[in-house]
């Protein structure tokens, strides 16, 4: 019996992807752990490993195919005693016709119920290999992100394979077993064409959205529609910070590390989150989740959109480490080589448009985070010190808050703590 290879879910939110490249051909022998394909998600290109041993008997989806749904059969391995099918991109098997009940009897359900998440992983995983820990690809990624050792976890899938619910149980997360029926609301009106809005045909060009563009459009629409946003703005004087940066970089010159203003902002934001912990929180139906670490997501512009690589536990890291990590993450983000755990799950975001001369702006919250900080350009402005006018380098920042998580008082407390750290960098040492 042949073994189906399914389009994997490379992230919890992935629904479809692009089968960018095959690393195998019909007739090739593969073993568990071999890279067989590259899949493009909305944010990154990732390698897919085989989870079973066998001979590739058919490639059912051609390289370069877009919009391949998760759990679609993309290839097949020949089972024991079977030969090769001898062709690529063979058509998928035709589904069998439904079986009707005998006349006069009540119809009974024939088709099996939809697979749950754990069952889907079990089917995707197949039988375990004898020379490695048996775990589904999603379970491996979740375990790596949670810092769990697979060798200490007992699997509940077929043949003892470790699946997502085993990782959830070990990490203390509450697995989702069912979803409440969504509330019925009227769908927003969708514009089908610009012509219906009075734009003349042929007067424009359409640039198709790739997977990233579609995901950004959907997530930002959902966030702005469903989250009660409110902005708080404050002006910060940067002269002490800029002087500190010059001295820090002089001290780091021999190491080749160079600290940017953005690196200093990340460090100050992380420390402020630890000092005002209720600002480092997310809304959940069960209550407000207050995070243990400040995982700072930083917006990085790339071709076709943006991505937010994360500095994990930023409050525990020095400026040199933050600068080194941020440089590496930004470079791999632009090459679309980030792993899902490197851009998913931050607790707070920073978006900086100061380098483009933008004075101030308000960002859309990156759900499920409770807030995002928008950083404007530093510029010389007239300021009042006591009863005298002076010139200072001033930057405006705007904190967009989820009112379900942060009220105005918490947001103001965080901004005042952030301002204190920016304007007196020695406070970062306390």
C-alpha positions in Angstrom: 0.0 0.0 0.0 1.4 3.4 -1.0 2.1 6.1 1.7 0.7 9.6 1.1 3.0 12.6 1.7 0.8 15.6 2.7 1.4 19.3 2.4 2.5 20.1 6.0 1.3 22.9 8.2 4.6 24.8 8.8 3.0 27.2 11.3 -0.2 27.1 13.4 -1.9 29.7 11.1 -0.8 28.3 7.7 -3.6 27.3 5.4 -1.8 27.0 2.1 1.7 27.5 0.6 3.8 27.4 -2.5 5.5 24.1 -3.4 8.7 25.9 -4.5 11.0 23.1 -5.3 11.4 19.3 -5.2 14.7 17.8 -4.0 13.7 14.3 -5.0 12.5 12.6 -8.2 10.4 9.6 -9.0 12.4 6.4 -8.2 14.6 8.1 -5.5 14.9 6.2 -2.2 14.4 8.4 0.9 14.7 7.8 4.6 13.3 9.7 7.6 15.0 13.1 7.9 15.9 13.6 4.2 15.0 16.9 2.8 12.4 16.3 0.0 11.0 19.7 -0.9 11.0 23.4 -0.2 7.7 25.1 0.8 7.2 28.9 0.7 4.8 30.2 3.4 3.6 33.8 3.6 6.8 34.8 5.5 9.6 32.3 4.8 10.9 29.4 2.7 11.3 26.2 4.6 12.7 22.7 4.0 10.4 19.7 4.4 11.8 16.4 5.7 10.6 12.9 5.0 9.1 11.1 8.0 9.0 7.7 6.4 11.4 5.5 4.4 10.5 4.3 0.9 10.8 4.9 -2.8 9.2 8.0 -4.3 6.5 6.5 -6.6 4.7 9.8 -7.7 5.0 13.5 -7.4 1.4 14.8 -7.5 2.1 18.5 -7.3 4.5 20.2 -9.7 7.3 22.5 -8.4 6.2 26.1 -8.5 2.5 25.4 -7.8 0.9 28.1 -5.7 -2.0 27.9 -3.3 -1.5 24.3 -2.3 -3.8 23.6 0.7 -2.5 22.1 3.9 -3.0 18.3 4.0 -3.2 18.0 0.2 -1.4 14.8 -1.0 1.7 16.1 -2.8 3.6 12.9 -3.3 3.5 9.2 -2.6 6.0 6.6 -1.4 5.8 3.0 -2.7 4.7 0.6 -0.1 6.2 -2.8 0.5 6.2 -5.0 -2.6 5.0 -2.1 -4.8 6.8 -0.8 -7.8 7.1 2.8 -9.0 4.3 4.5 -10.8 6.9 5.9 -13.3 5.6 9.4 -13.7 5.7 12.9 -12.2 2.7 15.1 -11.5 0.3 12.3 -11.7 -3.3 13.3 -11.1 -4.6 12.7 -7.6 -6.9 9.7 -7.1 -10.6 10.3 -7.9 -12.7 10.2 -4.8 -15.0 7.2 -4.5 -18.7 7.7 -5.1 -20.8 7.9 -1.9 -22.5 4.7 -0.8 -26.3 5.1 -0.6 -28.3 3.2 2.1 -30.8 0.5 1.1 -34.2 1.8 0.0 -36.4 2.5 3.0 -33.7 2.9 5.5 -32.6 6.2 7.1 -29.4 7.5 5.6 -26.4 7.1 7.9 -23.2 9.0 7.8 -20.7 7.1 5.5 -17.7 9.4 5.4 -15.6 9.6 8.5 -15.6 12.8 10.6 -13.0 15.5 9.9 -9.6 14.8 11.4 -8.7 16.7 14.5 -5.3 18.4 14.8 -3.7 15.5 16.5 -5.2 12.9 14.1 -4.1 15.0 11.1 -0.6 15.0 12.5 -0.7 11.2 13.0 -1.7 10.7 9.4 0.9 13.1 8.2 3.6 11.5 10.3 3.0 7.9 9.3 4.9 5.0 11.0 7.9 6.1 13.0 11.5 5.4 12.0 13.4 3.1 14.2 16.6 5.2 14.3 15.1 8.5 15.5 12.6 9.9 18.0 9.1 9.6 16.3 7.5 13.0 16.2 5.4 15.0 13.8 7.1 18.0 12.1 4.8 20.4 14.0 5.5 18.7 17.3 9.2 19.1 16.7 8.9 22.8 16.0 6.7 23.4 19.0 9.1 21.5 21.2 12.1 23.4 19.9 10.3 26.7 20.6 9.3 25.6 24.1 12.8 24.3 24.9 11.5 20.7 25.5 13.5 17.6 25.0 11.6 15.1 22.8 13.3 12.2 24.5 11.5 13.0 27.8 8.0 13.0 26.2 5.7 10.0 25.6 3.9 10.1 22.3 0.1 9.4 22.1 0.0 9.1 18.3 0.2 5.9 16.2 3.2 3.7 17.1 4.0 6.1 19.9 4.6 9.1 17.7 4.8 12.4 19.5 2.1 14.9 18.2 1.0 18.4 19.1 -1.2 17.4 22.0 1.7 15.7 23.7 3.8 19.0 23.5 0.8 21.0 24.8 0.5 18.7 27.8 4.2 18.9 28.5 4.3 22.7 28.2 1.2 23.1 30.3 -0.8 24.6 27.5 -4.5 24.0 27.2 -5.1 22.0 23.9 -7.9 23.2 21.8 -10.4 20.3 21.3 -13.3 22.2 19.9 -14.2 25.6 18.6 -17.4 27.5 19.4 -19.5 28.3 16.4 -18.6 31.7 15.2 -21.1 34.5 15.8 -23.0 35.3 12.6 -22.3 38.8 11.5 -22.9 40.5 8.2 -19.8 40.4 6.0 -18.3 43.8 5.0 -19.0 44.8 1.5 -16.2 43.8 -0.8 -15.2 45.8 -3.9 -15.1 43.4 -6.8 -13.7 45.8 -9.3 -12.5 49.5 -9.4 -14.9 50.1 -12.3 -17.9 49.9 -9.9 -16.2 52.7 -7.9 -15.9 54.9 -11.0 -12.3 54.1 -12.1 -12.0 53.9 -15.9 -11.0 50.5 -17.3 -7.5 50.3 -18.6 -6.3 53.3 -16.4 -4.4 51.2 -14.0 -2.2 48.1 -13.6 -2.9 45.3 -11.1 0.1 44.0 -9.1 -1.0 40.5 -7.8 -0.7 39.9 -4.1 1.7 37.1 -3.1 1.1 34.9 0.0 2.7 37.5 2.3 0.6 40.4 0.9 -2.6 38.4 1.3 -1.8 37.5 4.9 -0.9 41.0 5.9 -4.1 42.3 4.3 -6.2 39.7 6.2 -4.5 40.1 9.6 -4.4 43.9 9.6 -8.1 44.0 8.6 -9.0 41.6 11.4 -6.8 43.5 13.9 -8.2 47.0 13.1 -11.7 45.7 12.9 -11.8 43.6 16.1 -9.3 45.2 18.5 -10.3 48.5 20.3 -7.2 50.5 19.5 -6.2 53.8 21.1 -3.0 55.8 20.7 -0.8 57.6 23.3 2.0 59.9 22.2 5.0 61.4 24.0 8.1 63.4 23.0 11.6 62.2 24.1 14.9 64.1 24.2 17.6 62.0 22.6 20.9 63.9 23.2 22.0 61.9 26.2 21.1 58.6 24.3 23.1 59.7 21.2 26.1 60.6 23.3 25.9 57.2 25.1 25.7 55.4 21.8 28.8 57.2 20.6 30.8 56.1 23.7 29.4 52.5 23.6 30.4 52.1 19.9 33.9 53.4 20.6 34.2 50.8 23.3 32.9 48.0 21.0 35.0 49.1 18.0 37.5 46.2 18.4 34.7 43.6 18.4 33.2 44.8 15.2 29.8 45.3 16.8 28.0 48.5 16.2 24.9 49.5 18.3 22.2 51.4 16.5 19.6 53.8 18.0 17.0 51.1 17.3 19.0 48.6 19.4 18.9 51.1 22.3 15.2 51.5 21.8 14.7 47.7 21.9 16.7 47.5 25.2 14.8 50.4 26.8 11.4 49.0 25.7 12.2 45.6 27.2 13.3 47.1 30.5 10.2 49.3 30.6 8.0 46.2 30.0 9.6 44.4 33.0 9.1 47.5 35.2 5.5 47.9 34.1 4.5 44.2 33.6 0.9 44.8 32.8 2.0 46.5 29.6 3.6 43.2 28.5 0.3 41.3 28.2 -2.2 39.8 25.7 -5.9 39.4 25.7 -7.3 35.8 25.9 -11.0 34.7 26.4 -9.9 33.2 29.7 -8.3 36.5 30.9 -5.2 38.7 30.5 -2.0 36.8 29.9 0.9 38.6 31.5 4.2 37.4 29.8 7.3 36.3 31.8 9.7 37.8 29.2 9.8 40.8 26.9 9.9 39.2 23.5 10.3 42.3 21.2 9.2 42.0 17.6 10.8 44.5 15.3 9.2 45.4 12.0 11.6 44.8 9.0 10.6 45.9 5.5 11.2 43.3 2.8 10.2 42.9 -0.8 6.4 42.5 -0.9 5.6 43.5 2.7 7.1 43.3 6.2 8.0 40.8 8.8 8.7 41.1 12.5 11.7 39.0 13.7 11.8 38.7 17.5 14.5 39.4 20.1 13.5 36.8 22.7 13.8 37.8 26.4 15.3 41.1 25.4 15.4 42.3 29.0 18.1 39.7 29.8 20.4 40.7 26.9 23.1 43.4 26.7 23.3 45.9 23.8 26.0 44.1 22.0 24.0 40.9 21.9 20.8 42.7 20.9 22.7 44.4 18.1 24.3 41.2 16.8 21.0 39.2 16.9 19.1 42.0 15.3 21.6 42.3 12.4 21.4 38.6 11.8 17.6 38.4 12.0 17.1 41.4 9.7 19.5 39.9 7.0 17.7 36.5 7.1 14.3 38.2 7.1 15.1 40.0 3.8 16.3 36.7 2.4 13.1 35.0 3.7 15.1 32.5 5.6 13.6 33.0 9.1 12.2 30.0 11.0 8.6 30.3 12.2 9.7 30.6 15.8 11.9 33.6 14.9 9.0 35.7 13.8 5.9 34.3 15.5 4.8 34.9 19.1 6.3 38.2 20.3 4.8 40.0 23.2 5.4 43.6 22.1 6.2 45.3 18.7 8.4 48.2 17.6 8.0 49.9 14.2 10.5 52.6 13.3 10.0 54.9 10.3 12.3 57.6 11.6 14.9 56.9 9.0 12.3 58.0 6.4 11.8 61.3 8.0 8.3 60.4 9.4 7.7 62.6 12.5 4.9 60.6 14.1 2.5 57.8 13.2 0.3 55.2 14.9 0.6 51.5 14.0 -1.9 48.7 13.9 -1.5 46.2 16.7 0.0 42.8 15.8 -2.4 40.4 17.5 -2.2 38.8 20.0 0.2 41.4 21.4 -1.3 44.1 23.6 0.6 47.1 22.2 2.9 48.4 19.5 5.3 51.3 19.6 5.7 53.6 16.6 9.0 55.5 16.5 9.4 58.7 14.5 12.4 60.7 13.4 14.8 62.5 15.8 15.1 66.2 14.9 16.2 69.4 16.4 13.4 71.2 18.2 12.9 74.2 20.5 12.2 72.9 24.0 11.6 74.6 27.4 14.0 73.8 30.2 12.7 75.5 33.3 12.0 79.1 32.2 14.4 79.0 29.3 14.3 78.0 25.7 16.8 75.5 24.4 17.6 73.3 21.4 17.3 69.5 21.8 17.1 66.5 19.6 13.5 65.3 20.1 11.7 62.2 18.9 8.0 61.5 19.0 6.8 58.0 19.8 3.2 56.7 19.8 2.1 53.6 21.7 -1.0 52.0 20.2 -2.8 50.0 22.9 -5.4 47.2 23.0 -8.0 48.7 25.4 -9.0 45.2 26.4 -5.5 44.7 27.8 -4.1 48.1 28.7 -6.0 51.1 29.9 -4.8 54.6 29.6 -3.1 54.6 33.0 -1.0 51.5 32.2 0.0 52.9 28.8 1.0 56.2 30.3 3.0 54.5 33.1 4.9 52.5 30.5 5.6 55.5 28.3 6.9 57.5 31.3 9.2 54.6 32.2 10.4 54.3 28.6 11.0 58.1 28.5 13.1 57.9 31.7 15.3 55.2 30.3 15.8 57.0 26.9 16.6 60.4 28.4 18.9 59.0 31.1 20.6 55.9 29.6 22.5 55.2 32.8 19.1 54.0 34.2 19.5 50.9 31.9 22.2 49.7 34.4 19.9 49.6 37.3 
